[in-house]
C-alpha cells in the first residue's frame, strides 16, 4: 500500500512538473518575441485557403521594440510599430491612409503582459516535435477549459523559444487562423534606420484620426457579467463625421482571445443590423437595444459574443 501511494505521488509530481515546464516555455516565448531581433517571411492562410505573404523585421534596440511589416502580395500596405503603438499605411487610390492602433498584439508577440492569466482559462499540453521554417520546434497546445474560447496551437523554436507558427481552431475543429514563418533569420545588427515609410510623392498622406474624441465621454452602459476569464483592456470613442453622434468601442480579452464591442446610436431612418455572421477568422453578432446598435466581433464562439451583448445594459 505504501509503495502504491509512493508511485502515485511520483506520477502526480511528474505530471505537475511537466505542465509547469510547458508554462515556462510559454513565458520564455513571450520574452523571446519581445527581446530578440529577427526578420523573415510570414505566410497566413485565409478562410478561402488563399496564402498571403508579408515581410517582417523586428529589432529590440536599447530595450525598445521596433517592428516593420510589409505586404508582399497585393497593395503595398505597411505597418510600423514602436513598442505597442502601431501605424498602418493603407494604399487607397491616390491617397495613403494612416491609422493608429494602440496596444496592438501581433504575431509572434501575442501573449498578455501577465502569462499567468492564461492558466485560468486554458489547459496546456505537449503536441510533439515538428520542423517549421527549417528549424526544430515543439508544438504547445492550449485547450480552453470552457466553451467561451477556441483552441490555440503554438510551435516554439527549440533554441530561442520564439513562436514560429500559430493555428487557432474552433469548436468544430476548423482552422480559422493559420500564420507561420516560412524562413527566419536572427539579427546581430540592431540598426533601426529602416524604421520609416518610403514616401511616395505622387500620393497624399492622410491621418485617419480626425473624428477621435480626446476628452472623456460618459459611459451610458454597464455589463452585468462578462464571459468567464474576459476583462476590459481598452476603450475609445469617436464622433461620426457631420453628425452629433458618438460611437464607442470597448475591447475585452482573456489574454489570447479578443472581443471588440461597438455601441452607437441608430438614426430613425436607418435599419439596424441584427443577427450573426462570420467574416474571416472573426464571428460577428449584433443586437438592437433602446435605439442603439450593439455589435460584438471576435475570434471566439458565437455564444460568447451573444452572452456578452445580452449582458450590456444601457443606462439613460
Residue, then its C-alpha position, 0 to 999 in steps of 0.5 A: x500500500x505504501x509503495x502504491x501511494x509512493x508511485x502515485x505521488x511520483x506520477x502526480x509530481x511528474x505530471x505537475x512538473x511537466x505542465x509547469x515546464x510547458x508554462x515556462x516555455x510559454x513565458x520564455x516565448x513571450x520574452x523571446x518575441x519581445x527581446x530578440x531581433x529577427x526578420x523573415x517571411x510570414x505566410x497566413x492562410x485565409x478562410x478561402x485557403x488563399x496564402x498571403x505573404x508579408x515581410x517582417x523585421x523586428x529589432x529590440x534596440x536599447x530595450x525598445x521594440x521596433x517592428x516593420x511589416x510589409x505586404x508582399x502580395x497585393x497593395x503595398x500596405x505597411x505597418x510600423x510599430x514602436x513598442x505597442x503603438x502601431x501605424x498602418x499605411x493603407x494604399x487607397x487610390x491616390x491617397x495613403x491612409x494612416x491609422x493608429x492602433x494602440x496596444x496592438x498584439x501581433x504575431x509572434x508577440x501575442x501573449x498578455x503582459x501577465x502569462x499567468x492569466x492564461x492558466x485560468x482559462x486554458x489547459x496546456x499540453x505537449x503536441x510533439x516535435x515538428x520542423x517549421x521554417x527549417x528549424x526544430x520546434x515543439x508544438x504547445x497546445x492550449x485547450x480552453x477549459x470552457x466553451x467561451x474560447x477556441x483552441x490555440x496551437x503554438x510551435x516554439x523554436x527549440x533554441x530561442x523559444x520564439x513562436x514560429x507558427x500559430x493555428x487557432x481552431x474552433x469548436x468544430x475543429x476548423x482552422x480559422x487562423x493559420x500564420x507561420x514563418x516560412x524562413x527566419x533569420x536572427x539579427x546581430x545588427x540592431x540598426x533601426x534606420x529602416x524604421x520609416x515609410x518610403x514616401x511616395x510623392x505622387x500620393x497624399x498622406x492622410x491621418x485617419x484620426x480626425x473624428x477621435x474624441x480626446x476628452x472623456x465621454x460618459x459611459x451610458x452602459x454597464x455589463x452585468x457579467x462578462x464571459x468567464x476569464x474576459x476583462x476590459x483592456x481598452x476603450x475609445x470613442x469617436x464622433x461620426x463625421x457631420x453628425x452629433x453622434x458618438x460611437x464607442x468601442x470597448x475591447x475585452x480579452x482573456x489574454x489570447x482571445x479578443x472581443x471588440x464591442x461597438x455601441x452607437x446610436x441608430x438614426x430613425x431612418x436607418x435599419x439596424x443590423x441584427x443577427x450573426x455572421x462570420x467574416x474571416x477568422x472573426x464571428x460577428x453578432x449584433x443586437x438592437x437595444x433602446x435605439x442603439x446598435x450593439x455589435x460584438x466581433x471576435x475570434x471566439x464562439x458565437x455564444x460568447x459574443x451573444x452572452x456578452x451583448x445580452x449582458x450590456x445594459x444601457x443606462x439613460 
